[in-house]
Amino acid sequence: MKLIESHYLEPRGIAGGLALWWSMETQVTILKENKNLIDSCISINEDNEWFCTFIYGPPYLEGKQEFWEELPKLRNQ
């Protein structure tokens, strides 16, 4: 299986950065992105749509609480 599609978020300084790669049979729609996550809707061969959030959590105490409070809100949108 050849991975031909991609989505990339640049790191900020020496931390972070997220990258996704997927095959032609997979449909990926990016719903939201920021320095800590890529939220997506995925289907393979147009079957069974599902949601997936790829996370790079804040590496420092600063910002962790806010990040964890925001995660449950993704599915409420």
KEKE-3310 file (N, C-alpha, C; in steps of 0.2 Angstrom, whole numbers, plus 5000, padded with zeros to 4 digits):
npx = (5004:5003:5007:5001:4994:4994:4996:5002:5009:5019:5033:5034:5047:5057:5048:5034:5024:5016:5011:5002:5000:4992:4983:4977:4965:4959:4949:4952:4946:4951:4946:4949:4963:4978:4992:4993:4985:4977:4962:4951:4940:4937:4936:4936:4937:4925:4917:4910:4912:4922:4928:4944:4956:4972:4985:4997:5002:5003:5020:5024:5019:5012:4998:4993:4981:4971:4972:4967:4954:4948:4948:4936:4926:4928:4920:4908:4905)
npy = (4994:5010:5026:5041:5053:5067:5077:5090:5098:5111:5110:5120:5130:5119:5110:5099:5097:5088:5075:5067:5053:5044:5032:5030:5024:5029:5041:5057:5070:5085:5092:5100:5109:5112:5117:5106:5096:5086:5085:5074:5067:5051:5039:5023:5017:5022:5018:5016:5029:5037:5046:5053:5059:5065:5067:5078:5081:5095:5098:5103:5109:5121:5125:5112:5109:5117:5112:5098:5101:5106:5095:5086:5094:5093:5083:5088:5098)
npz = (5000:4995:5002:4998:5001:5012:5027:5036:5050:5055:5067:5082:5086:5095:5099:5096:5081:5069:5058:5045:5035:5021:5011:4994:4994:5006:5013:5020:5030:5036:5051:5062:5067:5077:5086:5094:5090:5077:5071:5064:5050:5045:5031:5023:5008:5006:5016:5032:5040:5052:5067:5071:5082:5082:5093:5100:5114:5126:5131:5142:5159:5159:5150:5149:5157:5151:5138:5140:5144:5133:5124:5125:5120:5106:5100:5102:5093)
capx = (5000:5007:5005:5002:4991:4997:4994:5008:5009:5026:5034:5035:5053:5060:5043:5028:5024:5012:5011:4998:5000:4987:4983:4972:4958:4956:4947:4953:4944:4953:4940:4952:4970:4982:4999:4993:4981:4974:4955:4949:4935:4941:4933:4940:4933:4918:4913:4911:4915:4923:4932:4950:4960:4979:4987:5004:5000:5008:5025:5025:5013:5009:4994:4990:4974:4967:4971:4963:4947:4946:4947:4929:4922:4928:4914:4901:4904)
capy = (5000:5016:5032:5046:5059:5069:5083:5091:5104:5112:5111:5127:5129:5112:5105:5098:5095:5082:5073:5061:5050:5039:5029:5033:5021:5032:5048:5060:5077:5088:5096:5106:5108:5117:5115:5100:5091:5086:5081:5072:5062:5046:5033:5019:5014:5026:5014:5017:5035:5038:5052:5052:5064:5064:5072:5079:5085:5100:5094:5107:5110:5126:5124:5106:5109:5120:5107:5093:5103:5107:5089:5083:5098:5092:5079:5092:5103)
capz = (5000:4995:5006:4993:5003:5018:5030:5040:5054:5057:5074:5084:5090:5096:5101:5092:5074:5068:5051:5044:5028:5020:5005:4990:4996:5012:5013:5026:5030:5042:5054:5066:5069:5080:5087:5098:5087:5071:5072:5057:5049:5040:5029:5019:5002:5006:5021:5039:5042:5059:5069:5074:5084:5083:5098:5103:5120:5128:5134:5149:5163:5156:5144:5149:5159:5145:5132:5142:5145:5126:5120:5125:5116:5099:5098:5103:5088)
cpx = (5004:5004:5006:4999:4994:4995:5000:5007:5016:5027:5035:5041:5055:5055:5038:5029:5020:5011:5007:5000:4995:4987:4977:4965:4955:4955:4948:4951:4947:4948:4943:4959:4973:4988:4999:4989:4979:4967:4953:4943:4938:4936:4937:4936:4926:4914:4914:4915:4916:4928:4938:4954:4967:4982:4995:5003:5005:5013:5027:5019:5009:5005:4991:4983:4970:4966:4967:4956:4944:4945:4940:4925:4923:4922:4908:4900:4900)
cpy = (5006:5022:5038:5053:5060:5075:5084:5098:5105:5112:5119:5127:5122:5107:5105:5096:5089:5081:5067:5059:5045:5037:5032:5030:5025:5039:5051:5068:5080:5093:5102:5104:5114:5114:5108:5095:5092:5082:5080:5067:5057:5041:5030:5016:5016:5022:5016:5023:5035:5044:5049:5058:5062:5069:5072:5084:5090:5097:5098:5108:5115:5124:5117:5106:5112:5115:5101:5095:5104:5100:5086:5088:5097:5088:5083:5097:5099)
cpz = (5000:4998:5001:4996:5010:5020:5035:5044:5057:5064:5076:5089:5090:5098:5096:5085:5074:5060:5050:5036:5027:5013:5001:4992:5002:5011:5020:5026:5037:5045:5058:5067:5073:5082:5091:5095:5080:5072:5065:5056:5044:5038:5024:5014:5003:5011:5028:5041:5050:5060:5072:5076:5085:5087:5099:5108:5122:5132:5141:5153:5161:5150:5145:5151:5154:5140:5134:5142:5138:5122:5120:5120:5108:5096:5098:5098:5082)
residu = (MET:LYS:LEU:ILE:GLU:SER:HIS:TYR:LEU:GLU:PRO:ARG:GLY:ILE:ALA:GLY:GLY:LEU:ALA:LEU:TRP:TRP:SER:MET:GLU:THR:GLN:VAL:THR:ILE:LEU:LYS:GLU:ASN:LYS:ASN:LEU:ILE:ASP:SER:CYS:ILE:SER:ILE:ASN:GLU:ASP:ASN:GLU:TRP:PHE:CYS:THR:PHE:ILE:TYR:GLY:PRO:PRO:TYR:LEU:GLU:GLY:LYS:GLN:GLU:PHE:TRP:GLU:GLU:LEU:PRO:LYS:LEU:ARG:ASN:GLN)
# end
